[in-house]
Amino acid sequence: MRIAPVLAFIGAATISLSAFADSSIPPAVAAGNLASVQVKAAHTYLSKGDAEHMRGSFELSDGRTITVTNKMNKLFVDLDGKHEELIPVGATKFVTRDTGTRVAFDRVPYAVEVVVDQAAR
């Protein structure tokens, strides 16, 4: 007969303690089944004005020249006979849509220097 009050006490204690649980943590993470990673999103939007001020030809350190053009707020690069769209992946870093070539400018807009990494493919 004493078991009923003990079970009632355990049930009430469980409900009371669950009120202190952090509801922002998903149950799977709280149970230790998943790792939680916070990622800070990079600025990946290029305004039409910034894109217009990025147009031009840039000489690379190996003697090749790339040409950057824009259509609205999208940038395009002509490199090694290919015309590809540049996708922003950071404030000054871009990746070509088709080949995955990385292109980094010293600043956006009004870039003066550019670095191209084709080994990233």
C-alpha positions as semicolon CSV with decimal commas, in nm:
position;residue;x (nm);y (nm);z (nm)
1;M;0,000;0,000;0,000
2;R;0,293;0,236;0,045
3;I;0,404;0,186;-0,312
4;A;0,130;0,413;-0,456
5;P;0,248;0,727;-0,271
6;V;0,611;0,652;-0,366
7;L;0,517;0,617;-0,734
8;A;0,313;0,937;-0,715
9;F;0,615;1,118;-0,564
10;I;0,850;0,986;-0,836
11;G;0,604;1,092;-1,107
12;A;0,570;1,441;-0,961
13;A;0,947;1,476;-0,925
14;T;1,000;1,373;-1,287
15;I;0,747;1,626;-1,412
16;S;0,899;1,898;-1,193
17;L;1,253;1,831;-1,316
18;S;1,145;1,828;-1,680
19;A;1,030;2,188;-1,636
20;F;1,398;2,284;-1,587
21;A;1,510;2,109;-1,906
22;D;1,640;2,329;-2,188
23;S;1,369;2,315;-2,453
24;S;1,604;2,465;-2,716
25;I;1,809;2,145;-2,725
26;P;1,656;1,875;-2,946
27;P;1,599;1,544;-2,764
28;A;1,850;1,358;-2,984
29;V;2,125;1,608;-2,899
30;A;2,037;1,601;-2,531
31;A;2,063;1,222;-2,538
32;G;2,412;1,249;-2,688
33;N;2,319;1,105;-3,029
34;L;2,410;1,410;-3,239
35;A;2,683;1,670;-3,242
36;S;2,576;2,033;-3,245
37;V;2,773;2,270;-3,468
38;Q;2,718;2,643;-3,499
39;V;2,805;2,796;-3,834
40;K;2,824;3,167;-3,899
41;A;2,682;3,244;-4,242
42;A;2,906;3,440;-4,473
43;H;2,788;3,742;-4,664
44;T;2,688;3,590;-4,997
45;Y;2,484;3,866;-5,162
46;L;2,630;4,097;-5,421
47;S;2,440;4,416;-5,503
48;K;2,402;4,537;-5,861
49;G;2,621;4,838;-5,784
50;D;2,898;4,624;-5,634
51;A;2,882;4,389;-5,933
52;E;2,913;4,681;-6,176
53;H;3,223;4,804;-5,993
54;M;3,388;4,461;-6,017
55;R;3,400;4,462;-6,398
56;G;3,738;4,469;-6,561
57;S;4,043;4,273;-6,666
58;F;4,288;4,138;-6,412
59;E;4,636;4,007;-6,488
60;L;4,729;3,692;-6,298
61;S;5,076;3,620;-6,164
62;D;5,129;3,349;-6,429
63;G;5,072;3,600;-6,713
64;R;4,713;3,504;-6,798
65;T;4,439;3,764;-6,794
66;I;4,085;3,713;-6,666
67;T;3,793;3,934;-6,754
68;V;3,509;3,993;-6,508
69;T;3,171;4,106;-6,637
70;N;2,831;4,139;-6,477
71;K;2,464;4,104;-6,560
72;M;2,254;4,275;-6,294
73;N;2,398;4,152;-5,960
74;K;2,570;3,842;-6,102
75;L;2,938;3,826;-6,190
76;F;3,088;3,625;-6,474
77;V;3,450;3,544;-6,546
78;D;3,624;3,464;-6,874
79;L;3,920;3,238;-6,797
80;D;4,100;2,993;-7,027
81;G;3,833;3,028;-7,294
82;K;3,545;2,956;-7,058
83;H;3,268;3,198;-6,958
84;E;3,142;3,103;-6,611
85;E;2,923;3,255;-6,342
86;L;3,095;3,349;-6,015
87;I;2,901;3,239;-5,708
88;P;2,981;3,441;-5,392
89;V;3,088;3,222;-5,099
90;G;3,224;3,501;-4,882
91;A;3,262;3,875;-4,877
92;T;3,550;3,868;-5,128
93;K;3,558;3,501;-5,234
94;F;3,380;3,336;-5,524
95;V;3,359;2,995;-5,688
96;T;3,283;2,932;-6,054
97;R;2,957;2,746;-6,107
98;D;3,080;2,478;-6,348
99;T;3,446;2,405;-6,276
100;G;3,466;2,504;-5,908
101;T;3,761;2,737;-5,962
102;R;3,810;2,965;-5,660
103;V;3,848;3,336;-5,726
104;A;3,939;3,576;-5,445
105;F;3,945;3,954;-5,480
106;D;4,134;4,187;-5,247
107;R;3,812;4,382;-5,189
108;V;3,457;4,413;-5,316
109;P;3,379;4,645;-5,488
110;Y;3,670;4,816;-5,661
111;A;3,902;4,517;-5,664
112;V;4,262;4,575;-5,763
113;E;4,408;4,226;-5,714
114;V;4,267;3,881;-5,778
115;V;4,388;3,531;-5,693
116;V;4,264;3,229;-5,890
117;D;4,296;2,877;-5,748
118;Q;4,212;2,616;-6,009
119;A;4,349;2,330;-5,797
120;A;4,033;2,347;-5,586
121;R;3,835;2,152;-5,846
